[in-house]
Amino acid sequence: MTRARARSAQCMRHLLTLLSVAGLTVLLAACGSSDESDGDVTISGSSTVQPLVSRLAGNFVSENPRARFDLEAPGTGEGFLLFCDGLTDINNASRPITPVERRACRANGVEYVELEIARDAAVVAMSEREKLPECLSLAQLFSLTGPTASATDTWDGIGPSSQVPQGNFELVAPSSSSGTSEVFIDLVISDRAELRAQPAELRRDTLSVASDQLVGDVVRESPGTMGVLGYTVASTEAGIRLIDIADTGGCIAPGRDSIEAGTYPLIRSLFMYVNTERAGENPTLRSFVESVIDEDLGEVVADAGSIPVPGSVSESNQAAWSDGGQ
């Protein structure tokens, strides 16, 4: 092996080590001085989407050694604050942009394109040492996690004693700025809370942590605690067990097949929002986005624990990019 090839191999091993670090700022660049860079790309947003986009950025750097990426994962909502202030090139999001965020982008002259790059789901998990419950209905989930649930810290009333743990109940979830929590609230809590004239929010004694990865850490070390996190992250976490969810029919296990088929009740889409003006000014940003929408993402998405989007969505992404955003 030549010295150059050896240095390149060493660089890629270093990049893969960086990509395995979740929840931290990740700087991807080719080995060499920073003045070789053709352009920096700043990415923020969802901690759920970060592992996938980190892999995509790593692949791009391996083919474009002068590219530099600065990735952070403060959460979908915090990421949109930065993005709509014009401070980042791309926002990773585990839910669609809200009307308030759209108005903020418009007020600041930030035009963007929305690209759906993968599918995921919100899941509930417990330590693998806890054998119960095996399944929860959406109504039971609301009773445990909704706005009035903090009146009790046990599993009483959720089901027969043979089907639920006998100890105390605690809930851990990402912060309110996380798309994971927002999706869970939207799919499990909002409608039921509205019928009861209650606020659409998690129980007030929820332990709030900075990322889905930290939810996995807490659940793994805290028997009796139930966590809300994304399937993309949960599928890579050892020591936790995912709970089946029942909607109007039987219990459905979260997994690639049920998410891809649309039968699991808590499915969501994962997005990249791209500042189109910056893409016009920054060849590296533009080339990276084009590599994402032109590439067959199936294998990369699967390796990151997410579910590939259908071919029709890929075609819509290409059309949206060609139209130049909004």
C-alpha positions in Angstrom: 0.0 0.0 0.0 1.3 3.4 -0.9 1.9 6.1 1.8 -1.0 8.2 0.3 -3.4 5.2 0.3 -2.4 4.3 3.8 -3.0 7.9 5.0 -6.4 7.8 3.2 -7.3 4.6 4.9 -6.3 5.9 8.3 -8.4 9.1 7.7 -11.5 7.0 6.9 -11.0 4.9 10.1 -10.9 8.2 12.0 -14.1 9.4 10.3 -15.9 6.2 11.1 -14.9 6.6 14.8 -16.3 10.1 14.8 -19.5 9.0 13.2 -20.1 6.5 16.0 -20.2 9.3 18.6 -23.9 10.2 19.0 -25.2 13.4 20.5 -22.0 15.4 20.1 -20.8 17.9 17.6 -19.1 16.1 14.7 -16.6 17.7 12.3 -16.0 15.8 9.1 -13.1 16.8 6.9 -10.5 15.3 4.8 -7.1 14.6 6.3 -5.0 17.7 5.6 -5.1 21.4 6.2 -8.4 23.3 6.3 -7.4 25.7 3.5 -7.8 22.8 1.0 -11.6 23.0 1.6 -13.8 24.0 -1.3 -16.6 24.9 1.1 -17.9 24.3 4.6 -21.4 22.8 5.2 -23.1 23.5 8.5 -25.8 21.0 9.6 -27.9 21.1 12.7 -31.2 19.7 14.1 -32.5 16.2 15.0 -30.4 13.8 16.9 -32.4 11.0 15.4 -31.5 12.0 11.8 -27.9 12.8 12.6 -26.5 9.2 12.3 -27.9 8.9 8.8 -26.7 12.3 7.6 -23.3 11.7 9.3 -22.9 8.6 7.2 -24.0 10.5 4.0 -21.5 13.2 4.8 -18.8 10.7 5.5 -19.4 9.0 2.1 -19.3 12.4 0.4 -16.0 13.4 2.1 -14.4 10.1 1.0 -15.2 11.1 -2.6 -14.6 14.8 -2.2 -11.6 15.2 0.1 -11.7 19.0 0.3 -15.2 19.1 1.7 -15.8 20.0 5.4 -18.9 19.3 7.4 -19.9 20.7 10.8 -22.7 18.7 12.3 -24.6 19.4 15.6 -27.7 17.8 17.0 -29.5 20.0 19.5 -32.9 18.7 18.4 -35.4 19.5 15.6 -36.9 22.6 17.1 -33.6 24.2 18.2 -32.2 23.4 14.8 -35.1 25.2 13.1 -34.4 28.3 15.2 -30.9 28.3 13.8 -31.9 27.4 10.3 -34.6 30.1 10.0 -32.2 32.7 11.4 -29.9 31.8 8.4 -27.2 30.4 10.6 -27.1 26.9 9.1 -27.1 25.3 5.6 -29.2 22.2 6.5 -31.6 21.4 9.3 -32.2 17.7 10.0 -35.8 17.2 11.2 -37.7 14.3 12.6 -41.0 16.0 11.8 -42.3 18.5 9.3 -41.6 22.2 9.7 -44.4 24.0 11.6 -46.4 27.0 10.4 -44.6 29.2 13.1 -41.2 28.0 11.7 -42.3 28.6 8.1 -43.2 32.2 9.1 -39.8 32.7 10.8 -38.0 31.5 7.7 -40.1 33.7 5.5 -39.5 36.8 7.7 -35.7 36.2 7.5 -35.7 35.6 3.8 -34.7 32.0 4.2 -35.9 29.9 1.2 -35.6 26.2 1.5 -36.4 22.8 0.0 -37.8 19.9 2.0 -36.4 16.5 1.3 -37.8 13.3 2.9 -34.8 11.0 3.2 -36.0 8.1 5.4 -38.9 6.8 7.5 -38.7 6.1 11.2 -41.1 5.7 14.2 -41.5 6.8 17.7 -41.2 3.8 20.1 -41.5 3.1 23.8 -38.8 1.1 25.5 -37.9 -0.4 28.8 -34.8 -2.2 30.1 -34.5 -5.8 28.7 -34.5 -6.9 32.4 -38.2 -5.8 32.5 -40.4 -8.5 31.0 -43.7 -6.5 31.2 -45.6 -5.0 29.6 -45.4 -6.8 26.3 -48.0 -4.5 24.6 -49.7 -1.2 25.3 -52.7 0.4 23.5 -52.6 4.1 22.5 -55.2 4.7 25.3 -53.0 3.1 27.9 -50.0 5.1 26.6 -52.0 8.3 27.1 -52.9 7.3 30.6 -49.3 6.7 31.4 -47.7 9.6 29.6 -50.4 12.3 29.2 -50.7 15.7 31.0 -52.7 14.4 34.0 -50.7 11.1 34.4 -48.3 12.7 37.0 -51.1 12.3 39.6 -49.9 8.7 39.9 -46.4 7.2 39.8 -47.5 3.6 39.5 -48.9 1.3 36.8 -52.2 0.9 38.6 -55.2 0.9 36.3 -53.2 0.3 33.1 -53.9 -3.4 33.0 -54.2 -6.6 35.1 -51.3 -7.1 37.6 -50.1 -10.1 35.5 -49.5 -7.8 32.5 -47.8 -4.7 34.0 -44.8 -4.1 36.3 -45.6 -3.8 40.0 -43.1 -1.1 40.9 -43.2 2.7 40.3 -43.6 4.2 36.9 -41.2 6.8 35.5 -41.0 8.4 32.1 -37.9 9.6 30.2 -38.1 11.4 26.9 -36.1 13.9 24.8 -36.6 17.6 25.4 -39.7 19.4 24.1 -37.6 20.7 21.2 -37.0 17.2 20.0 -39.0 15.9 17.0 -39.3 12.6 18.7 -41.3 14.0 21.6 -43.3 16.3 19.3 -44.3 13.3 17.1 -45.2 11.2 20.1 -47.3 14.0 21.6 -49.0 14.5 18.2 -49.8 10.8 17.7 -50.6 9.7 21.2 -51.6 12.7 23.3 -53.0 15.6 21.3 -56.4 14.3 20.2 -57.1 12.6 23.5 -56.0 15.7 25.5 -58.2 17.9 23.4 -61.3 15.8 24.1 -60.6 16.3 27.8 -59.8 20.0 27.5 -56.2 19.2 28.6 -52.9 20.6 27.3 -51.1 18.5 24.7 -48.0 17.7 26.6 -46.1 14.9 28.4 -46.7 14.4 32.1 -45.0 17.1 34.1 -42.7 14.8 36.0 -41.1 13.4 32.8 -37.4 13.2 33.0 -36.2 15.4 30.0 -32.9 14.6 28.4 -30.9 16.1 25.5 -31.2 13.3 22.9 -32.8 9.9 22.0 -29.4 8.3 22.7 -29.6 9.5 26.3 -33.1 8.1 26.7 -31.6 4.7 25.8 -28.9 5.2 28.5 -31.4 6.0 31.2 -33.8 3.2 30.3 -31.0 0.6 30.2 -29.8 1.5 33.7 -33.2 2.2 35.3 -35.5 -0.8 35.6 -39.1 0.4 35.8 -38.5 3.4 33.6 -40.2 3.7 30.2 -38.5 5.8 27.5 -39.8 7.5 24.4 -37.2 7.5 21.5 -36.9 7.0 17.8 -36.7 3.6 16.2 -33.6 4.6 14.3 -31.7 5.1 17.6 -33.5 2.4 19.5 -32.5 -0.3 17.0 -28.8 0.4 17.7 -29.2 0.4 21.5 -28.2 -2.7 23.5 -29.9 -3.6 26.7 -33.4 -2.2 25.9 -36.6 -3.8 24.9 -39.2 -2.2 22.6 -42.9 -2.5 23.5 -45.5 -3.5 21.0 -48.3 -1.0 20.3 -52.0 -1.6 19.6 -54.2 0.9 17.9 -57.6 -0.3 16.7 -56.4 -3.9 16.0 -53.9 -6.2 17.5 -50.4 -5.5 18.9 -47.8 -4.4 16.4 -44.1 -4.7 17.0 -42.0 -1.8 15.9 -39.6 -3.0 13.2 -38.5 -2.5 9.6 -41.3 -4.5 8.2 -44.2 -2.9 10.1 -42.8 0.6 9.6 -42.3 0.1 5.9 -45.7 -1.5 5.5 -47.3 1.4 7.5 -49.0 -0.9 10.1 -47.1 0.3 13.1 -49.2 3.2 14.7 -46.4 5.7 15.4 -44.7 6.2 12.0 -43.0 9.4 11.0 -40.8 10.8 8.2 -37.3 12.1 8.5 -36.3 15.2 6.6 -33.4 17.4 5.5 -34.3 21.1 5.0 -31.8 22.8 2.7 -31.2 26.6 2.4 -31.5 27.0 -1.4 -29.8 30.4 -1.5 -26.8 29.0 0.2 -26.8 26.0 -2.0 -26.5 28.3 -5.0 -23.5 30.0 -3.4 -21.7 27.0 -2.0 -20.7 24.3 -4.6 -19.9 21.8 -1.8 -23.4 22.1 -0.3 -25.0 21.9 -3.7 -23.0 18.8 -4.7 -23.7 17.1 -1.3 -27.5 17.6 -1.6 -27.4 16.3 -5.2 -25.5 13.3 -4.1 -28.1 12.6 -1.5 -31.1 12.8 -3.8 -29.4 11.1 -6.7 -27.9 8.2 -4.7 -29.7 4.9 -4.0 -30.0 5.5 -0.2 -31.4 2.1 0.6 -28.3 0.5 2.0 -27.0 3.6 3.8 -30.4 4.2 5.4 -30.7 0.6 6.5 -27.1 0.7 8.0 -28.2 3.8 10.0 -31.2 1.9 11.3 -33.9 3.8 9.4 -36.3 2.7 6.7 -35.8 3.7 3.1 -38.5 5.9 1.4 -40.5 4.6 -1.5 -39.3 5.3 -5.1 -42.1 7.8 -5.6 -40.7 9.9 -2.7 -37.2 9.9 -4.2 -38.7 11.2 -7.5 -40.5 13.9 -5.5 -37.3 14.9 -3.9 -35.6 15.3 -7.2 -38.5 17.4 -8.5 -38.5 19.6 -5.5 -34.8 20.2 -5.8 -35.1 21.1 -9.5 -37.9 23.6 -8.6 -35.5 25.4 -6.3 -37.4 25.1 -3.0 -39.9 27.6 -1.5 
